[in-house]
Amino acid sequence: MRLRMGMIGGGPGAFIGPIHRIAAELDREIELVAGVFSSDPDRSRAAAADYHIDPDRAYPDLDTMFAGEAARADGIDFVSIVSPNHHHLPAARAALTAGVAVMSDKPMTASLAEARALADLVATAGRPYALTYTYSGYPLVREARARIAAGAIGTVRKAVVEYSQGWLAGPAEGKQAEWRVDPARSGAGGCIGDIGVHAFQLAEFVTGLRVTRLLADLAAVVPGRALDDDCSVLLRFDNGARGVLLASQIEVGELNGLRIRVYGETGGLTWRQETPNDLTLHHIDGRTEIVRAGDASLGPDARARTRTPGGHPEGYLEAFANLYRDFAALLRGEVAPLLPDATEGLRGMAFIETAVTASRNEAGWVDLKL
């Protein structure tokens, strides 16, 4: 039987809500059946019609949804939170208090204090909680992690992660842009919270290391903008390795240029989100190896997360779907060790807040503290 999903957010005009719906339903393990798609009841009903779900299960608010679904024999098994950052904590709290599991879009909350409160609630609620750090769902990202863990490049010495976009180089116009540059809805971080935290999570996920210190330079380049839109951060990892994190939304011509490079004692590797089915490995003897999605040499996790034969490109939606597949396994009592959880969510919020505060205060190198 398929698991039943409720959605919080994702109303008319939303980008990420339909992405979550498609990804969740891709493997036919999950079905979207209910939701509070907007704070406006009429817009919530309009979204339900777009999603082709029962209009009686388009609820006007969270309390009504959780009460209504609890009264049904076929009530929701979990919710997916796809609303702006400032709503993540109240939505997750309402769900967990109602005994409903949570899959949340990143970042975890709008502030580190909220993330700490939510992490405490997750620890006591006894229900699964996970975050959609999308890029950790790509098969070759998981292959990169596995190869580094197996010693394929030796001890990690340096990691460079870049996330380049250009869509906010001008005025922030439209629903998707406006809330991202509004501190009341986004939180203290702009670009650093929107895409910089993805880069941070990817660096830790692939290397298997933890960032312990950072030096941040965040800027609001576009005149009048209240939040950062261009970020440069130096990193130090717990094994002594150095790192560089660059994130920008004002680089004209860039689309979704996420790239990670990791260098070790005996080799290096590179992965790019815009060509996600190739993983490049460099060996210290001068050889360069291209590993492709579907290759026979892939490890078990990467193979299990690949749906089509080699040469049939998979990408963003499939990576998202891999996270939902892992979450479905978790709800059925299985293990999903690579699924981003509350600990990763808390680390992400600590990174955002530490970087913002350190940059504003020109504090130099600072410790990353949860």
C-alpha positions as CSV (number, residue, x, y, z in Angstrom):
1,M,0.0,0.0,0.0
2,R,1.3,3.4,-0.9
3,L,2.1,5.9,1.9
4,R,-0.2,8.9,2.0
5,M,1.4,12.4,1.9
6,G,0.0,15.8,3.0
7,M,1.7,19.0,1.8
8,I,2.2,22.3,3.6
9,G,2.7,25.0,1.0
10,G,3.1,24.5,-2.7
11,G,0.1,26.6,-3.7
12,P,-0.6,28.3,-7.1
13,G,2.6,29.8,-8.6
14,A,4.9,27.7,-6.4
15,F,8.0,26.1,-7.9
16,I,9.1,23.6,-5.4
17,G,5.7,22.2,-4.4
18,P,5.1,20.5,-7.8
19,I,8.7,19.2,-7.7
20,H,8.1,17.5,-4.4
21,R,4.8,16.0,-5.6
22,I,6.4,14.6,-8.8
23,A,9.4,13.3,-6.9
24,A,7.4,11.7,-4.1
25,E,5.2,9.9,-6.5
26,L,7.8,8.8,-9.0
27,D,8.4,5.3,-7.6
28,R,4.7,4.8,-6.8
29,E,5.4,4.3,-3.1
30,I,3.8,7.6,-2.1
31,E,0.7,9.5,-3.0
32,L,-0.2,13.1,-2.4
33,V,-3.7,13.1,-0.9
34,A,-4.2,16.2,1.2
35,G,-2.7,19.6,2.1
36,V,-2.7,23.1,3.4
37,F,-1.4,24.5,0.2
38,S,-1.9,28.2,1.0
39,S,-2.9,30.4,4.0
40,D,-5.7,31.6,1.7
41,P,-8.4,28.8,1.7
42,D,-9.5,29.7,-1.9
43,R,-5.9,29.3,-3.1
44,S,-5.6,26.1,-1.2
45,R,-8.6,24.7,-2.9
46,A,-7.3,25.8,-6.3
47,A,-4.0,24.0,-5.7
48,A,-5.9,20.8,-4.7
49,A,-7.7,21.0,-8.1
50,D,-4.3,21.4,-9.8
51,Y,-2.9,18.4,-8.0
52,H,-6.1,16.4,-8.8
53,I,-6.9,15.5,-5.1
54,D,-10.2,15.5,-3.3
55,P,-11.3,19.1,-2.6
56,D,-12.5,18.0,0.8
57,R,-8.9,17.4,1.7
58,A,-7.7,20.9,0.8
59,Y,-7.6,22.4,4.3
60,P,-7.7,26.0,5.4
61,D,-5.1,25.6,8.2
62,L,-2.8,23.1,9.9
63,D,-5.0,22.3,12.9
64,T,-8.0,21.5,10.7
65,M,-5.9,19.2,8.5
66,F,-4.3,17.2,11.3
67,A,-7.7,16.8,13.1
68,G,-9.5,15.9,9.8
69,E,-6.8,13.4,8.7
70,A,-6.6,11.8,12.1
71,A,-10.3,11.1,11.9
72,R,-10.0,9.2,8.6
73,A,-9.1,5.6,8.2
74,D,-7.0,6.6,5.2
75,G,-5.4,9.6,6.9
76,I,-1.9,11.0,6.0
77,D,1.2,9.1,7.0
78,F,3.5,12.2,6.8
79,V,3.7,15.8,5.6
80,S,6.0,17.5,3.2
81,I,6.8,21.1,4.2
82,V,7.5,23.2,1.1
83,S,6.6,26.7,2.4
84,P,9.1,29.6,3.0
85,N,11.7,29.2,5.7
86,H,9.8,31.2,8.5
87,H,7.0,28.6,8.4
88,H,9.2,25.5,8.7
89,L,9.3,25.4,12.5
90,P,5.5,26.0,13.2
91,A,4.6,23.5,10.5
92,A,7.0,20.8,11.7
93,R,6.0,21.4,15.3
94,A,2.3,21.0,14.5
95,A,2.9,17.8,12.5
96,L,5.2,16.2,15.1
97,T,2.9,17.1,17.9
98,A,0.1,15.4,16.0
99,G,2.2,12.3,15.7
100,V,2.8,12.8,11.9
101,A,6.3,12.3,10.3
102,V,7.9,15.2,8.5
103,M,9.8,15.6,5.3
104,S,10.9,19.3,5.1
105,D,12.5,21.4,2.4
106,K,15.8,23.0,3.5
107,P,16.9,24.9,5.4
108,M,15.6,23.4,8.6
109,T,14.2,26.7,10.0
110,A,14.7,30.4,9.7
111,S,17.1,30.7,12.6
112,L,19.6,28.6,14.7
113,A,17.5,29.0,17.8
114,E,14.5,27.6,16.0
115,A,16.6,24.7,14.7
116,R,17.7,23.8,18.2
117,A,14.1,23.9,19.4
118,L,13.0,21.7,16.5
119,A,15.9,19.2,16.9
120,D,14.8,18.8,20.6
121,L,11.3,18.2,19.5
122,V,12.4,15.6,16.9
123,A,14.4,13.8,19.5
124,T,11.4,13.4,21.8
125,A,8.5,13.1,19.3
126,G,9.5,9.6,18.1
127,R,8.5,10.3,14.5
128,P,10.8,10.4,11.4
129,Y,12.1,13.7,10.3
130,A,14.2,14.4,7.2
131,L,15.3,17.2,4.9
132,T,15.4,17.4,1.1
133,Y,19.0,18.3,0.6
134,T,18.4,17.3,-3.0
135,Y,21.9,16.9,-4.3
136,S,22.8,14.1,-1.8
137,G,20.2,12.0,-3.7
138,Y,22.2,11.9,-7.0
139,P,23.7,8.5,-7.6
140,L,27.1,9.8,-8.5
141,V,27.2,12.1,-5.4
142,R,26.7,9.0,-3.4
143,E,29.4,7.2,-5.4
144,A,31.8,10.0,-4.8
145,R,31.1,9.8,-1.0
146,A,31.6,6.0,-1.1
147,R,34.9,6.2,-3.0
148,I,36.3,8.8,-0.7
149,A,35.3,6.7,2.3
150,A,37.0,3.7,0.7
151,G,40.3,5.6,0.3
152,A,40.1,6.1,-3.5
153,I,41.9,9.6,-3.3
154,G,43.7,9.1,0.0
155,T,43.2,11.4,3.0
156,V,41.2,14.5,2.0
157,R,43.3,17.7,1.9
158,K,41.0,20.2,0.2
159,A,37.4,20.6,-0.9
160,V,36.1,23.4,-3.2
161,V,32.4,23.7,-3.6
162,E,30.7,26.3,-5.8
163,Y,27.0,27.2,-6.3
164,S,26.6,29.8,-9.0
165,Q,23.3,31.4,-10.1
166,G,22.4,34.6,-11.9
167,W,18.7,34.9,-11.5
168,L,18.8,37.6,-8.7
169,A,21.3,39.9,-10.5
170,G,18.5,42.4,-11.0
171,P,15.4,43.3,-9.0
172,A,13.8,40.5,-7.1
173,E,10.5,40.2,-8.9
174,G,7.9,37.5,-8.6
175,K,6.7,35.1,-5.8
176,Q,9.9,32.9,-5.9
177,A,12.3,35.8,-5.6
178,E,10.4,38.1,-3.2
179,W,10.4,35.9,-0.2
180,R,14.0,34.9,-0.6
181,V,15.2,38.5,-0.2
182,D,12.8,39.2,2.7
183,P,14.4,38.7,6.2
184,A,11.0,38.2,7.8
185,R,10.4,35.1,5.6
186,S,13.9,33.9,4.7
187,G,15.7,34.5,8.0
188,A,19.1,36.1,8.5
189,G,20.6,34.5,5.3
190,G,19.8,35.3,1.7
191,C,22.0,33.4,-0.8
192,I,23.8,31.7,2.0
193,G,20.6,30.2,3.3
194,D,19.0,29.5,-0.1
195,I,21.9,27.8,-2.0
196,G,25.0,28.2,0.2
197,V,23.6,25.7,2.7
198,H,23.2,23.2,-0.1
199,A,26.9,23.6,-0.9
200,F,27.8,23.3,2.7
201,Q,25.8,20.1,3.1
202,L,27.3,18.7,-0.1
203,A,30.8,19.3,1.1
204,E,30.3,17.5,4.3
205,F,28.3,14.7,2.7
206,V,30.8,13.9,0.0
207,T,34.0,14.2,2.1
208,G,32.5,12.6,5.2
209,L,34.2,15.4,7.2
210,R,32.7,18.1,9.4
211,V,33.5,21.8,9.2
212,T,34.9,23.1,12.4
213,R,35.8,26.8,11.6
214,L,35.1,29.3,8.9
215,L,35.9,32.8,7.6
216,A,33.1,34.4,5.8
217,D,32.6,37.4,3.4
218,L,29.0,37.9,2.5
219,A,27.7,40.8,0.5
220,A,24.4,42.3,-0.6
221,V,25.6,43.4,-4.1
222,V,22.3,44.6,-5.6
223,P,21.6,48.1,-4.2
224,G,18.9,48.2,-1.5
225,R,18.9,44.4,-0.9
226,A,18.6,43.5,2.8
227,L,20.1,40.0,2.5
228,D,23.3,38.7,1.0
229,D,23.4,37.6,-2.6
230,D,27.1,36.8,-3.0
231,C,29.1,34.7,-0.6
232,S,32.7,33.6,-0.2
233,V,33.6,31.4,2.8
234,L,36.9,29.6,3.7
235,L,36.4,26.4,5.6
236,R,38.5,24.2,7.9
237,F,37.5,20.6,8.4
238,D,37.9,18.3,11.4
239,N,40.8,16.4,9.8
240,G,42.7,19.6,9.2
241,A,41.8,19.9,5.5
242,R,41.0,23.3,4.0
243,G,38.0,24.2,2.0
244,V,36.5,27.0,-0.1
245,L,32.7,27.6,-0.5
246,L,31.5,30.1,-3.1
247,A,27.8,30.8,-3.5
248,S,26.3,33.6,-5.6
249,Q,22.9,34.6,-7.2
250,I,24.2,37.6,-9.1
251,E,26.5,35.9,-11.6
252,V,24.8,36.8,-14.8
253,G,24.5,33.9,-17.2
254,E,24.8,31.2,-14.5
255,L,21.9,28.8,-14.2
256,N,22.3,26.2,-11.5
257,G,26.1,25.8,-11.4
258,L,26.7,23.6,-8.4
259,R,30.1,21.9,-8.5
260,I,32.3,20.1,-6.0
261,R,36.0,19.2,-6.2
262,V,37.8,17.2,-3.6
263,Y,41.5,16.6,-3.5
264,G,43.3,14.0,-1.5
265,E,46.9,12.6,-1.1
266,T,46.6,10.3,-4.1
267,G,43.9,11.7,-6.3
268,G,40.9,14.1,-6.8
269,L,37.4,14.0,-8.0
270,T,34.9,16.4,-9.6
271,W,31.1,16.4,-9.9
272,R,28.9,19.0,-11.5
273,Q,25.1,19.2,-11.1
274,E,24.6,20.4,-14.7
275,T,26.3,17.2,-16.0
276,P,25.2,14.9,-13.1
277,N,25.8,11.6,-14.8
278,D,29.6,12.0,-15.0
279,L,32.0,11.7,-12.1
280,T,35.6,12.6,-12.9
281,L,38.5,11.0,-11.0
282,H,42.1,12.1,-11.3
283,H,44.9,9.8,-10.1
284,I,48.3,10.9,-8.9
285,D,50.0,8.9,-11.7
286,G,48.4,11.2,-14.3
287,R,45.4,9.0,-15.3
288,T,41.9,10.5,-15.5
289,E,38.9,8.3,-15.2
290,I,35.3,9.2,-16.1
291,V,32.7,7.2,-14.2
292,R,29.2,7.4,-15.6
293,A,25.8,6.7,-14.2
294,G,24.9,3.0,-14.9
295,D,28.6,1.9,-15.0
296,A,29.2,-1.6,-13.8
297,S,31.9,-0.3,-11.4
298,L,29.4,1.7,-9.3
299,G,28.9,0.7,-5.7
300,P,25.7,-0.8,-4.4
301,D,24.1,2.5,-3.2
302,A,24.7,4.3,-6.5
303,R,23.4,1.3,-8.5
304,A,20.3,1.1,-6.3
305,R,19.5,4.8,-6.9
306,T,19.8,4.6,-10.7
307,R,16.6,3.8,-12.6
308,T,17.7,3.6,-16.2
309,P,20.5,2.0,-18.2
310,G,23.7,4.0,-18.9
311,G,23.2,6.7,-21.5
312,H,19.7,7.5,-20.4
313,P,20.2,10.7,-18.3
314,E,18.7,11.1,-14.9
315,G,18.8,14.3,-12.9
316,Y,17.1,16.6,-10.5
317,L,13.7,14.9,-10.2
318,E,15.2,11.5,-9.8
319,A,17.6,12.8,-7.1
320,F,14.6,14.2,-5.2
321,A,12.8,10.9,-5.7
322,N,15.7,9.0,-4.2
323,L,15.3,11.0,-1.0
324,Y,11.6,10.2,-0.9
325,R,12.3,6.6,-1.5
326,D,14.7,6.6,1.4
327,F,12.0,8.3,3.6
328,A,9.4,5.8,2.6
329,A,11.8,3.1,3.7
330,L,12.3,4.9,7.0
331,L,8.5,5.1,7.5
332,R,8.3,1.3,6.9
333,G,10.8,0.6,9.7
334,E,13.9,0.1,7.4
335,V,17.2,2.0,7.6
336,A,18.1,5.0,5.5
337,P,21.6,6.1,6.7
338,L,22.3,8.6,4.0
339,L,19.0,10.5,4.3
340,P,19.6,14.0,5.7
341,D,18.2,14.2,9.2
342,A,17.7,16.7,12.0
343,T,21.4,16.7,12.8
344,E,22.3,17.8,9.3
345,G,19.5,20.4,9.5
346,L,21.0,21.8,12.7
347,R,24.5,21.9,11.2
348,G,23.1,23.7,8.2
349,M,21.5,26.4,10.3
350,A,24.6,26.7,12.4
351,F,26.6,27.3,9.2
352,I,24.2,30.0,7.9
353,E,24.0,31.9,11.2
354,T,27.7,31.7,11.9
355,A,28.6,32.9,8.4
356,V,26.2,35.8,8.5
357,T,27.3,36.9,12.0
358,A,31.0,36.5,11.3
359,S,30.8,38.4,8.1
360,R,28.8,41.3,9.5
361,N,31.2,41.6,12.5
362,E,34.3,41.0,10.3
363,A,35.2,38.5,13.0
364,G,37.9,36.6,11.1
365,W,38.1,32.9,11.7
366,V,35.3,31.6,14.0
367,D,34.2,28.2,15.3
368,L,31.2,26.5,14.0
369,K,29.0,25.8,17.0
370,L,25.7,24.0,17.2
